[in-house]
């Protein structure tokens, strides 16, 4: 799940700027969207973490990743800053949900003597997704924005 989730999430730095440019917006607009993401993370991280901590982490991770995917997919259909900002709100909510518990959940799965291996494998999965994402996402966007 981590490889696929990071592959999708990294599209906010690959597909989003390409799409922003493609719909006639500029670098400043992209900067505002990414700045909105950072501001939303700052504001939402603690309340959302408190809210989702009552639920099973597997479900929170699955739902959070689904929200990220839906939010980023919706980005491709939006052309103005208001609608693009709404999609940022959607995928940031998913991002906040997943990032707040992914490491803790992974640690709870690992036998005590293998925590480092589990964390290392998670790092490999994360790096694979964020490494392959720009290459494949950029190529797909070039074929059909």
C-alpha positions in Angstrom: 0.0 0.0 0.0 2.8 2.4 0.8 4.4 2.1 -2.7 1.1 2.8 -4.4 0.1 5.5 -1.9 3.3 7.4 -2.4 3.2 7.0 -6.1 -0.2 8.8 -6.1 0.7 11.4 -3.4 3.8 12.5 -5.2 1.6 13.6 -8.1 0.9 16.7 -6.2 4.4 17.8 -7.1 4.4 16.3 -10.7 0.9 16.3 -12.2 -0.4 19.3 -10.2 2.1 21.8 -11.5 1.7 20.5 -15.0 -2.0 20.7 -14.8 -1.9 24.2 -13.3 0.2 25.4 -16.2 -1.9 23.5 -18.7 -5.1 25.3 -17.6 -3.5 28.8 -17.9 -2.5 29.4 -14.4 1.1 30.3 -13.4 3.8 29.3 -10.9 2.4 31.7 -8.3 -0.9 29.9 -8.4 0.8 26.5 -8.0 2.8 28.0 -5.0 -0.5 29.2 -3.5 -2.0 25.7 -3.8 1.0 24.0 -2.2 1.1 26.7 0.5 -2.6 26.0 1.1 -1.6 22.3 1.6 1.0 23.3 4.2 -1.4 25.6 6.0 -4.1 22.9 6.1 -1.6 20.3 7.4 -0.7 22.8 10.2 -4.3 23.5 11.1 -5.7 20.0 10.7 -3.0 17.6 11.9 -3.8 17.5 15.6 -7.6 17.6 15.4 -7.7 14.9 12.6 -5.2 12.7 14.5 -7.3 12.9 17.6 -10.4 12.1 15.6 -9.0 9.1 13.7 -7.1 7.6 16.6 -10.3 6.0 17.8 -10.6 3.8 14.7 -8.7 0.8 13.5 -5.5 2.0 11.8 -6.0 -0.3 8.8 -9.3 1.4 8.0 -7.9 4.9 8.6 -5.0 4.2 6.2 -7.2 2.7 3.6 -9.8 5.6 3.7 -7.1 8.2 3.9 -5.3 6.9 0.9 -8.6 6.6 -1.0 -9.3 10.3 -0.1 -5.8 11.3 -1.4 -6.5 9.4 -4.7 -9.9 10.9 -5.2 -8.7 14.4 -4.4 -5.8 14.2 -6.8 -7.9 12.6 -9.5 -10.5 15.4 -9.2 -7.7 17.9 -9.8 -7.6 16.9 -13.4 -11.1 18.1 -13.9 -10.7 21.5 -12.3 -9.6 24.6 -14.0 -9.9 27.5 -11.6 -8.1 28.4 -8.4 -11.3 27.9 -6.2 -12.0 24.4 -7.5 -8.3 23.5 -7.4 -8.2 24.7 -3.8 -11.1 22.5 -3.0 -9.2 19.5 -4.3 -6.2 20.5 -2.2 -8.5 20.4 0.8 -9.7 16.9 -0.1 -6.3 15.3 -0.7 -4.7 17.1 2.3 -7.3 15.7 4.6 -6.3 12.2 3.4 -2.7 13.1 3.7 -3.2 14.2 7.3 -5.1 11.1 8.1 -2.5 8.7 6.8 0.7 10.5 7.9 -0.4 10.8 11.5 -0.7 7.1 12.0 1.4 5.2 9.4 4.6 5.0 11.3 2.9 4.2 14.6 0.9 1.4 13.0 3.9 0.0 11.3 5.7 -0.1 14.7 2.8 -1.9 16.3 3.0 -4.7 13.6 6.7 -5.4 14.1 8.0 -7.9 16.6 10.2 -6.0 19.0 13.5 -7.3 17.6 12.5 -6.5 14.0 11.3 -2.9 14.3 14.3 -1.6 12.4 13.8 -4.0 9.5 10.1 -3.0 9.3 11.0 0.7 9.3 13.7 0.1 6.7 11.3 -1.8 4.4 8.8 1.0 4.9 11.5 3.4 3.8 12.2 1.4 0.7 8.5 1.3 -0.2 8.2 5.0 0.4 11.3 5.8 -1.7 10.1 3.4 -4.5 6.8 5.2 -4.7 8.2 8.7 -4.6 11.0 7.7 -7.0 8.8 6.0 -9.6 5.9 8.4 -9.3 7.4 11.4 -11.1 8.8 9.3 -13.9 5.6 7.4 -14.6 3.2 10.2 -13.7 5.1 12.6 -15.9 5.1 10.2 -18.8 1.4 9.5 -18.5 0.7 13.2 -18.3 2.8 13.7 -21.5 0.7 11.1 -23.3 -2.7 12.5 -22.2 -3.1 15.5 -19.8 
